[in-house]
């Protein structure tokens, strides 16, 4: 685990307002969009000095904030990019959601759940060798490493969060939200920090009591109260003596809409005087690109839901587009690794242009069977289907390409396909080959019945999965169109979410879509953006011109870089 330096700053309590005027010295895809690398240093050359104000409103549901349309947030939107549908993370606890925001990585990586802000072993992170815990520091810690001259102030009512933010230069533990506001106003009036982080909690407290709906007067009123605080903060910022020589990005967001029991989509507003008002949203098809051995989507501990067993019937199907001719990697599996065409479970393999399936029960005393399919290379979308059916004492596996039956084989000799290995989309080792695997995927489905030939052929271009004749047998449907984050949502009535691991990239493919998709009207120059909590760290790094290093493995995106023509003069 990497050790990060800590600063020996005295904890300054919020009640001592006179100390808040201390002036610090200051000289100082995912491909949706790509990470931005700029040189270290201000290199001002007459340009304004960039600074960031981050305002977090815990419990603010994006759709409800939009309904309320509070005055000061609305004013910031007039010069901002915004979304009222920021995605939630897999872990929705206070600590988990705040850690995602502050580290720039999703909970599947940082593994922080409880309010002690200590990472726990994460069984869904297959990057972690032997279950070791990888440390993902906050952006305050990262800045301390690469730009220790960039000073930061944090203000919160939460003692655990205040302790977690130890790498900030100046931490204020306030008594209540009103004191958070007063402290932030004082800091903004007289402090030369690069980053000011203000954390408000009253919206969640009230929501816990009355519900998280703008139709409830008390919830609406508390949103408007905190919005009034935001107005005081922005007024104080504009009164700064050097405001004309500064270039502030104001980020207003929530670590999580609703609460940990019932999380809802959040919101984000990125405001700067040079920005034009625009809602950012997902456009076209936004899918994952699996282009590294560590990039996988996994479901662990499925409690047997996707375990093939000795006699279970099932169908797995996906849309896939292979971007190169990798040799012998497994790409979709519920199996052990494959050695000399022997495994336990089932594995779809890409063999330099063609695809095949290997099924076996090696660990259960059975043999392995291979099914060979046609060519699917060339960067075109194909529908790949595998069915397994048991009739009497005979078990049969069948594979289809684009609805056409390729081959059926008796796999009775495999005996038992059961394995504790995860259900996985992404690289599966076969004789140590194929590490250059590169493919996109979408519309992955799992039925607990073996579809017949006619049903497979008739539904390869089905646009609405709920219309499938075997929809009642669907126990997993993953569009892989989330566009951001580490959670791949299952939208079937039954089943589990996939969790992403590694350094994969969500790609906006526009209308480069499989047959199961409907083309969209996409305006020229339109940018697809899906906002998530980890974006806050990435946006902060970008605005302060701090290069995002690849080994930080950020899940967040500095998507405001798509709009540089508006603010870079």
C-alpha positions as CSV (number, residue, x, y, z in Angstrom):
1,X,0.0,0.0,0.0
2,X,1.3,3.4,-1.0
3,X,2.0,5.8,1.9
4,X,1.0,9.4,1.4
5,X,2.5,12.2,3.3
6,X,0.4,14.0,5.8
7,X,0.5,17.6,6.9
8,X,0.7,18.5,10.5
9,X,-2.0,21.1,10.5
10,X,-3.8,22.0,13.6
11,X,-7.5,21.2,13.5
12,X,-9.3,24.5,13.5
13,X,-12.8,24.3,15.0
14,X,-15.5,26.1,13.3
15,X,-16.6,28.1,16.3
16,X,-13.4,30.0,16.3
17,X,-14.3,32.2,13.4
18,X,-11.5,34.6,13.9
19,X,-9.1,32.0,12.7
20,X,-10.9,31.5,9.5
21,X,-9.3,34.5,7.9
22,X,-5.9,32.9,7.8
23,X,-4.4,33.5,4.4
24,X,-2.4,30.7,3.0
25,X,0.7,31.4,0.8
26,X,-0.2,30.9,-2.8
27,X,2.1,31.1,-5.7
28,X,0.8,28.6,-6.8
29,X,-13.0,5.5,-21.6
30,X,-12.7,6.4,-19.8
31,X,-12.9,7.7,-23.4
32,X,-16.1,9.6,-22.7
33,X,-14.2,12.0,-22.9
34,X,-10.4,11.0,-22.9
35,X,-8.3,12.0,-19.9
36,X,-6.6,15.4,-20.2
37,X,-2.8,15.8,-19.7
38,X,-1.4,19.2,-19.2
39,X,1.9,20.5,-17.9
40,X,2.3,21.1,-14.2
41,X,2.4,24.6,-13.0
42,X,0.2,27.7,-13.4
43,X,2.0,29.1,-16.4
44,X,-0.3,32.1,-16.0
45,X,1.0,34.4,-18.8
46,X,-1.7,36.8,-18.1
47,X,-4.4,34.2,-17.7
48,X,-6.6,34.0,-14.6
49,X,-5.6,31.7,-11.8
50,X,-7.9,28.7,-11.6
51,X,-9.6,27.7,-8.4
52,X,-12.4,25.3,-7.4
53,X,-15.4,25.6,-5.0
54,X,-17.1,22.3,-4.4
55,X,-20.5,22.3,-2.7
56,X,-21.9,18.9,-1.7
57,X,-25.5,18.5,-0.7
58,X,-26.0,15.1,0.8
59,X,-29.4,13.5,0.1
60,X,-30.4,15.9,-2.7
61,X,-32.2,13.8,-5.4
62,X,-31.5,15.1,-8.9
63,X,-35.1,14.9,-10.1
64,X,-36.4,16.7,-7.0
65,X,-33.8,19.5,-7.2
66,X,-34.9,20.0,-10.8
67,X,-38.6,20.3,-9.7
68,X,-37.8,22.8,-7.0
69,X,-35.5,24.8,-9.4
70,X,-34.0,26.7,-6.5
71,X,-32.9,30.3,-7.2
72,X,-29.2,30.2,-6.8
73,X,-28.6,26.8,-8.4
74,X,-30.7,28.0,-11.3
75,X,-28.4,31.1,-11.5
76,X,-25.3,28.9,-11.7
77,X,-26.9,26.7,-14.4
78,X,-27.2,29.8,-16.6
79,X,-23.5,29.7,-16.9
80,X,-23.0,25.9,-16.5
81,X,-23.1,22.4,-17.7
82,X,-25.5,20.3,-15.7
83,X,-27.2,17.0,-15.2
84,X,-30.0,16.0,-12.9
85,X,-29.4,12.2,-13.5
86,X,-26.0,11.5,-12.1
87,X,-25.6,7.7,-11.7
88,X,-25.5,6.1,-8.2
89,X,-22.7,3.8,-7.1
90,X,-22.9,0.2,-6.0
91,X,-22.2,1.3,-2.4
92,X,-24.6,4.0,-1.2
93,X,-23.5,4.5,2.4
94,X,-22.3,8.0,3.5
95,X,-18.7,7.0,3.5
96,X,-18.9,4.9,0.4
97,X,-20.5,7.6,-1.8
98,X,-18.3,10.3,-0.4
99,X,-15.2,8.2,-1.0
100,X,-16.2,7.7,-4.6
101,X,-16.5,11.5,-5.0
102,X,-13.2,12.3,-3.3
103,X,-11.0,9.5,-4.7
104,X,-12.3,9.6,-8.2
105,X,-12.9,5.8,-8.3
106,X,-16.0,3.7,-7.7
107,X,-16.7,1.7,-4.6
108,X,-15.7,-1.5,-6.5
109,X,-12.1,-0.2,-6.3
110,X,-11.9,1.9,-3.1
111,X,-13.8,-0.7,-1.1
112,X,-14.8,1.9,1.6
113,X,-18.2,1.1,3.1
114,X,-18.5,2.0,6.7
115,X,-18.1,5.4,8.3
116,X,-14.6,4.6,9.6
117,X,-13.5,5.2,6.0
118,X,-11.3,2.1,6.1
119,X,-11.2,-0.1,3.0
120,X,-12.3,-3.7,3.3
121,X,-11.4,-6.6,1.1
122,X,-13.5,-6.3,-2.0
123,X,-14.3,-9.7,-3.6
124,X,-15.5,-8.0,-6.8
125,X,-12.1,-6.4,-7.6
126,X,-10.2,-9.1,-9.4
127,X,-7.3,-6.7,-9.9
128,X,-6.4,-7.1,-6.2
129,X,-4.0,-10.0,-6.1
130,X,-4.8,-12.5,-3.4
131,X,-7.5,-10.2,-2.1
132,X,-5.1,-7.4,-1.1
133,X,-6.5,-4.0,-0.6
134,X,-5.4,-1.2,-3.0
135,X,-5.2,2.3,-1.6
136,X,-7.0,5.0,-3.5
137,X,-6.3,8.3,-1.9
138,X,-8.5,11.4,-2.0
139,X,-7.7,14.1,-4.5
140,X,-6.4,16.2,-1.6
141,X,-3.8,13.5,-0.9
142,X,-2.9,13.3,-4.7
143,X,-2.5,17.0,-4.8
144,X,-0.3,16.9,-1.7
145,X,1.9,14.5,-3.6
146,X,2.2,16.4,-6.9
147,X,1.3,20.0,-6.0
148,X,1.9,20.6,-2.3
149,X,1.6,24.3,-2.9
150,X,-2.0,23.9,-3.9
151,X,-3.8,24.7,-0.6
152,X,-7.2,23.2,0.3
153,X,-9.9,23.9,2.9
154,X,-12.7,21.5,3.9
155,X,-15.8,22.2,6.0
156,X,-18.2,19.6,7.2
157,X,-20.3,18.6,10.2
158,X,-19.3,15.0,10.0
159,X,-16.4,14.1,12.3
160,X,-15.6,10.9,10.4
161,X,-15.4,12.7,7.1
162,X,-13.3,15.5,8.7
163,X,-10.8,12.9,9.9
164,X,-10.8,11.2,6.4
165,X,-9.9,14.6,4.9
166,X,-6.6,14.8,6.8
167,X,-4.6,15.7,3.7
168,X,-6.4,19.0,3.4
169,X,-4.4,22.0,4.7
170,X,-7.2,23.4,6.7
171,X,-10.1,21.3,8.1
172,X,-13.1,22.8,9.8
173,X,-15.5,20.7,11.8
174,X,-18.7,22.7,12.0
175,X,-21.6,22.3,14.4
176,X,-24.4,22.5,11.8
177,X,-25.1,23.5,8.2
178,X,-25.5,27.1,9.1
179,X,-22.0,27.1,10.5
180,X,-20.7,25.3,7.4
181,X,-22.1,28.2,5.4
182,X,-20.6,30.9,7.8
183,X,-17.2,29.2,7.8
184,X,-17.2,28.9,4.0
185,X,-18.2,32.6,3.6
186,X,-15.3,33.6,5.8
187,X,-12.9,31.3,4.0
188,X,-14.0,32.6,0.6
189,X,-13.6,36.2,1.7
190,X,-10.1,36.0,3.1
191,X,-8.4,32.8,2.1
192,X,-6.2,32.1,-0.9
193,X,-6.8,28.3,-1.1
194,X,-7.0,26.6,-4.5
195,X,-9.9,24.4,-3.4
196,X,-12.7,25.0,-1.0
197,X,-15.0,22.0,-0.1
198,X,-18.3,22.7,1.7
199,X,-20.4,19.7,2.8
200,X,-24.1,20.2,3.8
201,X,-26.2,17.5,5.5
202,X,-29.6,19.0,6.4
203,X,-31.3,17.9,3.2
204,X,-30.5,14.2,4.0
205,X,-31.6,14.7,7.6
206,X,-35.0,16.1,6.6
207,X,-35.4,13.6,3.8
208,X,-34.8,10.8,6.2
209,X,-37.7,12.1,8.3
210,X,-40.3,13.1,5.7
211,X,-39.2,11.5,2.4
212,X,-37.1,12.7,-0.5
213,X,-39.8,14.3,-2.6
214,X,-40.2,17.9,-3.7
215,X,-43.9,17.5,-3.2
216,X,-43.3,17.3,0.5
217,X,-43.1,20.9,1.8
218,X,-40.4,20.2,4.4
219,X,-38.1,18.6,1.8
220,X,-38.6,21.4,-0.6
221,X,-38.0,24.0,2.1
222,X,-34.7,22.5,3.2
223,X,-33.4,22.4,-0.4
224,X,-34.3,26.1,-0.7
225,X,-32.6,26.8,2.6
226,X,-29.3,25.2,1.5
227,X,-29.8,27.0,-1.9
228,X,-29.8,30.2,0.1
229,X,-26.5,29.2,1.6
230,X,-25.1,28.7,-1.9
231,X,-26.2,32.2,-2.8
232,X,-24.2,33.6,0.2
233,X,-21.2,31.5,-0.9
234,X,-21.2,32.7,-4.5
235,X,-21.7,36.3,-3.3
236,X,-18.7,36.0,-1.0
237,X,-16.6,34.5,-3.8
238,X,-17.4,37.4,-6.2
239,X,-16.4,40.0,-3.5
240,X,-12.9,38.6,-3.3
241,X,-10.3,41.2,-3.7
242,X,-8.6,39.3,-6.5
243,X,-11.7,37.8,-8.0
244,X,-11.0,39.5,-11.4
245,X,-7.7,37.7,-11.6
246,X,-9.2,34.3,-10.7
247,X,-11.1,31.7,-12.7
248,X,-13.4,29.8,-10.4
249,X,-15.1,26.5,-11.3
250,X,-18.1,26.0,-9.0
251,X,-19.2,22.4,-8.6
252,X,-22.6,21.8,-6.9
253,X,-23.4,18.2,-6.5
254,X,-24.5,15.4,-4.1
255,X,-22.5,12.4,-3.0
256,X,-25.8,10.5,-3.2
257,X,-29.4,11.3,-3.9
258,X,-31.7,10.0,-1.1
259,X,-30.1,7.9,1.5
260,X,-28.2,4.6,1.9
261,X,-31.4,2.6,2.2
262,X,-33.0,4.0,-0.9
263,X,-30.4,5.8,-3.1
264,X,-31.6,7.9,-6.0
265,X,-29.9,9.5,-8.9
266,X,-28.1,12.7,-8.0
267,X,-27.1,15.9,-9.9
268,X,-24.1,17.9,-10.8
269,X,-23.7,21.6,-11.9
270,X,-20.4,22.8,-13.3
271,X,-20.5,26.6,-13.4
272,X,-18.1,29.2,-14.7
273,X,-18.8,32.7,-16.1
274,X,-17.5,31.6,-19.6
275,X,-19.7,28.5,-19.9
276,X,-22.9,28.4,-21.9
277,X,-26.0,26.7,-20.3
278,X,-26.3,23.1,-21.5
279,X,-27.6,19.9,-20.0
280,X,-25.1,17.1,-20.4
281,X,-26.6,13.6,-21.1
282,X,-26.0,10.3,-22.7
283,X,-26.4,10.3,-26.4
284,X,-26.4,7.2,-28.7
285,X,-24.9,3.9,-27.6
286,X,-22.4,4.1,-24.7
287,X,-20.8,0.7,-24.1
288,X,-17.7,-0.7,-22.5
289,X,-14.5,-1.5,-24.4
290,X,-12.7,-4.5,-23.0
291,X,-9.2,-4.0,-24.2
292,X,-6.9,-5.2,-21.4
293,X,-6.7,-8.5,-19.5
294,X,-7.7,-6.8,-16.2
295,X,-10.8,-5.2,-17.7
296,X,-13.7,-7.4,-16.7
297,X,-17.3,-7.3,-15.7
298,X,-17.9,-9.8,-12.9
299,X,-20.7,-11.3,-10.8
300,X,-19.4,-13.1,-7.8
301,X,-21.4,-14.8,-5.1
302,X,-24.4,-15.4,-7.4
303,X,-25.8,-18.0,-5.0
304,X,-26.0,-20.5,-7.8
305,X,-28.2,-18.3,-10.0
306,X,-25.8,-18.6,-13.0
307,X,-24.2,-21.9,-12.1
308,X,-24.8,-24.5,-14.9
309,X,-24.8,-27.5,-12.6
310,X,-25.2,-31.1,-13.9
311,X,-28.6,-30.7,-15.7
312,X,-29.7,-27.0,-15.8
313,X,-30.9,-25.7,-19.1
314,X,-29.7,-22.2,-20.0
315,X,-29.0,-19.7,-22.8
316,X,-26.4,-17.0,-22.8
317,X,-26.3,-14.4,-25.6
318,X,-24.5,-11.2,-26.3
319,X,-23.8,-8.7,-29.0
320,X,-20.0,-8.4,-29.6
321,X,-17.7,-6.4,-31.8
322,X,-14.1,-7.5,-32.0
323,X,-11.6,-4.8,-32.8
324,X,-8.6,-6.9,-33.5
325,X,-7.6,-10.5,-34.2
326,X,-6.4,-11.6,-30.8
327,X,-5.5,-15.3,-30.6
328,X,-7.1,-17.6,-28.0
329,X,-8.5,-15.4,-25.3
330,X,-11.6,-16.3,-23.5
331,X,-14.0,-13.4,-23.6
332,X,-17.3,-14.5,-21.9
333,X,-17.4,-17.3,-19.3
334,X,-18.6,-19.0,-16.2
335,X,-15.6,-21.2,-15.8
336,X,-12.0,-21.8,-14.7
337,X,-9.2,-20.7,-16.9
338,X,-8.7,-23.0,-20.0
339,X,-5.6,-25.2,-20.3
340,X,-5.2,-27.3,-23.4
341,X,-8.9,-27.0,-24.1
342,X,-9.8,-28.3,-20.7
343,X,-11.8,-26.3,-18.1
344,X,-14.6,-26.5,-15.6
345,X,-17.7,-24.6,-16.8
346,X,-18.2,-22.9,-20.1
347,X,-16.0,-20.3,-22.0
348,X,-16.5,-18.4,-25.2
349,X,-13.1,-18.0,-27.0
350,X,-12.0,-15.8,-29.8
351,X,-9.4,-17.6,-31.8
352,X,-7.9,-15.0,-34.2
353,X,-11.1,-14.4,-36.2
354,X,-13.5,-17.2,-35.4
355,X,-15.2,-17.9,-32.1
356,X,-15.8,-21.2,-30.3
357,X,-17.0,-22.5,-27.0
358,X,-15.3,-24.9,-24.6
359,X,-17.4,-26.7,-22.0
360,X,-16.0,-29.1,-19.4
361,X,-16.2,-30.5,-15.9
362,X,-12.5,-31.2,-15.3
363,X,-12.6,-30.4,-11.6
364,X,-15.7,-32.6,-11.3
365,X,-14.3,-35.6,-13.1
366,X,-15.6,-34.9,-16.5
367,X,-14.2,-34.3,-20.0
368,X,-14.2,-31.1,-22.1
369,X,-16.0,-30.5,-25.4
370,X,-15.2,-27.8,-28.0
371,X,-17.7,-26.2,-30.4
372,X,-16.3,-24.3,-33.3
373,X,-18.0,-21.3,-34.9
374,X,-17.6,-19.0,-37.9
375,X,-15.6,-15.9,-38.3
376,X,-16.7,-12.8,-36.4
377,X,-13.7,-10.5,-36.9
378,X,-13.6,-7.3,-38.8
379,X,-15.1,-4.8,-36.3
380,X,-18.7,-5.7,-37.1
381,X,-21.4,-6.5,-34.5
382,X,-22.4,-10.1,-34.2
383,X,-25.0,-11.9,-32.1
384,X,-23.4,-14.9,-30.3
385,X,-25.6,-17.5,-28.6
386,X,-24.9,-20.6,-26.5
387,X,-27.7,-23.0,-25.3
388,X,-27.4,-26.0,-23.1
389,X,-30.3,-28.5,-22.8
390,X,-30.8,-31.7,-21.0
391,X,-33.3,-34.3,-22.3
392,X,-33.4,-37.5,-20.2
393,X,-29.7,-38.6,-19.6
394,X,-28.4,-36.5,-22.5
395,X,-27.0,-33.0,-22.3
396,X,-26.5,-31.0,-25.5
397,X,-24.7,-27.7,-26.2
398,X,-25.5,-25.6,-29.3
399,X,-24.0,-22.4,-30.6
400,X,-25.4,-19.9,-33.0
401,X,-24.0,-16.9,-34.8
402,X,-26.4,-14.1,-35.8
403,X,-29.2,-16.5,-35.2
404,X,-27.8,-19.3,-37.5
405,X,-27.2,-22.6,-35.9
406,X,-23.5,-23.6,-36.2
407,X,-23.0,-26.8,-34.3
408,X,-24.6,-29.0,-31.6
409,X,-22.6,-31.6,-29.5
410,X,-23.4,-34.1,-26.8
411,X,-21.7,-32.8,-23.6
412,X,-23.0,-35.5,-21.3
413,X,-19.4,-36.6,-20.6
414,X,-18.6,-33.2,-19.0
415,X,-20.7,-34.5,-16.1
416,X,-20.9,-31.3,-14.1
417,X,-20.2,-27.7,-15.2
418,X,-20.5,-26.3,-11.7
419,X,-17.8,-23.8,-10.6
420,X,-17.3,-21.1,-8.0
421,X,-15.6,-18.9,-10.6
422,X,-17.4,-15.6,-11.3
423,X,-19.7,-15.1,-14.2
424,X,-17.4,-12.9,-16.3
425,X,-17.4,-10.8,-19.4
426,X,-13.8,-10.0,-20.3
427,X,-10.5,-11.7,-20.6
428,X,-10.3,-15.3,-19.5
429,X,-6.9,-16.9,-19.7
430,X,-6.4,-19.8,-22.2
431,X,-2.9,-21.1,-22.2
432,X,-1.6,-17.6,-21.5
433,X,-2.6,-16.3,-24.9
434,X,-4.7,-13.5,-26.2
435,X,-3.8,-10.7,-23.9
436,X,-4.4,-8.2,-26.7
437,X,-8.1,-9.0,-26.6
438,X,-10.1,-5.9,-27.7
439,X,-13.9,-6.0,-28.0
440,X,-17.1,-4.1,-27.2
441,X,-20.2,-5.7,-25.9
442,X,-23.9,-5.0,-25.4
443,X,-27.3,-6.5,-24.7
444,X,-26.1,-9.5,-22.7
445,X,-28.8,-11.9,-21.7
446,X,-29.2,-15.1,-19.6
447,X,-32.2,-17.3,-19.7
448,X,-32.8,-20.3,-17.4
449,X,-34.1,-22.2,-20.4
450,X,-32.5,-23.5,-23.6
451,X,-34.0,-21.5,-26.5
452,X,-34.9,-23.5,-29.6
453,X,-33.5,-22.7,-33.0
454,X,-36.6,-20.8,-34.2
455,X,-36.7,-18.6,-31.1
456,X,-33.0,-17.7,-31.4
457,X,-33.3,-16.7,-35.0
458,X,-36.6,-14.8,-34.6
459,X,-35.3,-12.6,-31.8
460,X,-31.7,-11.6,-32.6
461,X,-32.9,-8.1,-33.6
462,X,-35.4,-7.7,-30.8
463,X,-35.5,-4.1,-29.8
464,X,-37.6,-4.5,-26.6
465,X,-36.4,-7.4,-24.4
466,X,-39.8,-7.4,-22.5
467,X,-41.4,-8.7,-25.8
468,X,-39.2,-11.8,-25.8
469,X,-41.3,-15.0,-25.8
470,X,-39.2,-16.3,-23.0
471,X,-39.1,-13.1,-21.0
472,X,-40.5,-15.0,-17.9
473,X,-37.3,-17.1,-18.0
474,X,-34.9,-14.1,-18.3
475,X,-32.7,-14.0,-15.2
476,X,-30.3,-11.3,-16.4
477,X,-30.3,-8.7,-19.1
478,X,-27.4,-6.2,-19.1
479,X,-27.6,-3.6,-21.9
480,X,-24.0,-2.5,-21.2
481,X,-25.1,1.0,-22.2
482,X,-24.5,2.6,-18.7
483,X,-21.9,4.9,-20.2
484,X,-20.0,5.5,-16.9
485,X,-19.2,4.1,-13.5
486,X,-18.4,0.6,-12.3
487,X,-21.9,-0.8,-12.1
488,X,-23.4,-2.5,-15.1
489,X,-27.1,-2.6,-14.4
490,X,-29.3,-5.6,-14.8
491,X,-32.8,-4.6,-16.0
492,X,-34.4,-8.0,-16.0
493,X,-37.0,-8.8,-13.3
494,X,-34.5,-11.2,-11.8
495,X,-30.7,-11.2,-11.5
496,X,-27.7,-9.3,-10.3
497,X,-25.6,-6.4,-11.5
498,X,-22.2,-6.8,-13.0
499,X,-19.3,-4.8,-11.4
500,X,-16.5,-3.5,-13.6
501,X,-12.9,-4.0,-12.6
502,X,-9.7,-2.8,-14.2
503,X,-9.1,0.1,-16.5
504,X,-11.8,-0.3,-19.1
505,X,-13.2,2.6,-21.1
506,X,-16.8,3.5,-21.6
507,X,-17.1,4.5,-25.3
508,X,-19.7,6.6,-26.9
509,X,-20.3,4.7,-30.2
510,X,-23.1,6.9,-31.4
511,X,-25.0,4.8,-34.0
512,X,-22.3,2.1,-34.3
513,X,-24.8,-0.4,-32.8
514,X,-25.8,-4.0,-32.8
515,X,-29.0,-5.2,-34.5
516,X,-30.8,-5.2,-31.2
517,X,-30.5,-1.4,-31.1
518,X,-32.5,1.4,-32.7
519,X,-30.5,4.2,-34.4
520,X,-30.9,7.7,-32.8
521,X,-31.0,11.1,-34.3
522,X,-27.7,12.5,-33.1
523,X,-27.0,16.2,-33.8
524,X,-23.7,17.1,-35.4
525,X,-21.0,17.8,-32.7
526,X,-23.1,16.4,-29.9
527,X,-21.2,15.1,-26.9
528,X,-22.3,12.2,-24.9
529,X,-21.7,12.6,-21.1
530,X,-22.8,10.4,-18.3
531,X,-22.1,12.0,-14.9
532,X,-21.1,10.0,-11.9
533,X,-19.8,10.8,-8.4
534,X,-16.1,10.1,-9.2
535,X,-16.2,12.9,-11.8
536,X,-15.8,15.5,-9.1
537,X,-12.1,14.4,-8.5
538,X,-11.4,14.2,-12.3
539,X,-13.0,17.6,-12.9
540,X,-11.0,19.2,-10.1
541,X,-7.7,17.8,-11.4
542,X,-8.6,19.0,-14.9
543,X,-9.5,22.5,-13.8
544,X,-6.4,22.9,-11.8
545,X,-4.3,21.6,-14.7
546,X,-3.0,18.6,-12.8
547,X,-2.3,15.7,-15.1
548,X,-4.4,12.6,-14.4
549,X,-1.9,9.7,-14.2
550,X,-2.9,6.4,-15.6
551,X,-1.8,4.5,-12.5
552,X,-4.4,6.5,-10.5
553,X,-7.0,4.3,-12.4
554,X,-9.7,7.0,-12.1
555,X,-13.3,6.1,-13.0
556,X,-14.3,9.7,-13.1
557,X,-14.1,11.7,-16.3
558,X,-13.1,15.4,-16.7
559,X,-15.9,15.8,-19.3
560,X,-15.9,19.6,-19.1
561,X,-12.8,19.4,-21.4
562,X,-15.3,18.8,-24.2
563,X,-16.3,22.4,-23.9
564,X,-12.9,24.1,-23.9
565,X,-13.8,26.4,-26.7
566,X,-16.1,28.2,-24.3
567,X,-13.6,28.9,-21.6
568,X,-10.1,28.8,-23.0
569,X,-9.4,32.1,-24.7
